[in-house]
Amino acid sequence: MKVAVVGKGGSGKTTTSAVLARTFARSGLATLALDCDTNPNLGLSLGYGEEATEKLVGVRQALDTGEEGHAGSMIELIDRFGVDGPDGVRLAIVSAIENPEPGCPCCGVSPERLLADMDSVEGVVVADFEAGLGTIIRMGDDPVDVVVIVAEPTAKSLEVARRAADLVKERGLGRVIVAANRVRDADDLARVRSVLPDLEVSSIPDEPAITRAERNGVAPLDSAPDAAGVRALVELGERVLSSPISA
């Protein structure tokens, strides 16, 4: 199963990706997390710590300087540029680097192209897309199983979410679930539902414990597993796994 997580920058997309990935892994599924953002920090939200996260970023940057050799295949990319972490989630940074070599799987192939070639990978692939709509626009007609759209109850965030939902629907890219994030009250949730009618919506309450975890560079699932917002994200992951997948 391939799960793409999209949304406006700052909407909570990376935290959502991290909790989903670890929830899938805890269910017994082999889970690969792809950090497709040009500012990769999914490792922090997954609980890899600053040192391991920076090491992965450094390996990617070393490709551009010729200090590291390039991968010859998608599987080699995951093996060489990935690392296992909490709950057994394997993380790979696949954001493009400067001066890509055409045809090179580790830097000449875009994140959306790589995700399209992930059918041979067993288990679940969770892709934390770059902020905004760039990657989803470039996906063409290559579907995933589920697109999780993370949206705050703000005008700008909801506009990005609406456009993302329209693109997914028009191109048949996958089943859509909306993660209504940082919801403070019923009015916030109603606003999200009014902009994104007829879509599955999971409400994620505004959670100070998640904000503190992000500020400290630790995983919310480790620092505050019983916080309401974290539990809601875990339930979202369970919902993705338990509900039928539509083509």
Secondary structure, DSSP 8 states (H G I E B T S, - for coil): -EEEEEESTTSSHHHHHHHHHHHHHHTT--EEEEE--SS--HHHHHT-HHHHHHHHHHHHHHHHHTSS---SSHHHHHHHHEEE-GGG-EEEE----SS--TT-TTTTS-HHHHHHTGGGS-SEEEEE--SBSHHHHHTTT---SEEEEEE-SSHHHHHHHHHHHHHHHHHT--EEEEEEEEE-SHHHHHHHHHHSTTSEEEEEE--HHHHHHHHHT--HHHH-TTSHHHHHHHHHHHHHHHS----
